[in-house]
Amino acid sequence: MENKLYLYPGLIRIWHILNALLIILLIISGLSMQYSDPMNPFMRFDLAVSLHNISGIILVFNYLLFILANTISKNGRHYRIQLNGLINRLMVQFRYYTFGIFKAEDAPFPVTKKMKFNPIQQVTYFMTMYIFMPLIFLTGLPMLFSGALIRQLLSENAYFVTDILHITVGFFLSLFLIIHVYFCTIGAKPYSNFKSIVTGYHEGKH
Ligand code: HEM
């Protein structure tokens, strides 16, 4: 018997697809600017800069859509972390990911309408969306709009520090993306979760 739960509201699905595409473009253009051989770049430098800037600006507006979606729908409650007993819940989920899952044990926190994220998902999604995303904007936007101002008001070093912070947060977001996509393959079938984030319906195992 198929067991379907409507878990991803329309606005969240629109935000997510745009977010994924923009972040992929940002990673490709960012890596090209940082690591390409200038004589033989992966992407022409000026094109990479424009693509990075435009995608970054659209990402900020798209992020506002995420905040709006989580404010006007009930989706936001999935991001409210209950601190009481959190470490214990994280350990239980960690044990499942490292042992239980390979012994075909049942998930300790099955997906329900009330709790669609397991504790590890909840903490990583919270950190990504409410800490790392704001940090990437807070370091990227000043470099885009007031690089000269940062240099004048603070110092050349301040620009350098902002840049390093931006690259570091970008690194963690890229890492998140790889781990996120890998963990999304853990579902009823390896492609089930990918289908869910497009259709909105989660497919259970039964
Ligand atoms: C190729 C790129 C991506 C793919 C294929 C992908 C896939 C998925 C899938 C299948 C889900 C639903 C399963 C679940 O809730 O865990 C999901 C949810 C989610 N993804 Fe992604 N993702 C991608 C990129 C990203 C990026 C770049 C971010 C953030 C920077 C992100 C953040 C999230 C969040 C926060 C949710 C939960 C949304 C909610 O229900 O409130 N994803 N993703």
Boltz pocket constraint, residues with backbone or C-beta under 6 A from the ligand:
constraints:
  - pocket:
      binder: B
      contacts: [[A, 7], [A, 8], [A, 12], [A, 16], [A, 19], [A, 20], [A, 23], [A, 75], [A, 78], [A, 116], [A, 121], [A, 125], [A, 128], [A, 129], [A, 173], [A, 177], [A, 180], [A, 181], [A, 184], [A, 193], [A, 194], [A, 195], [A, 196], [A, 197]]
      max_distance: 6.0
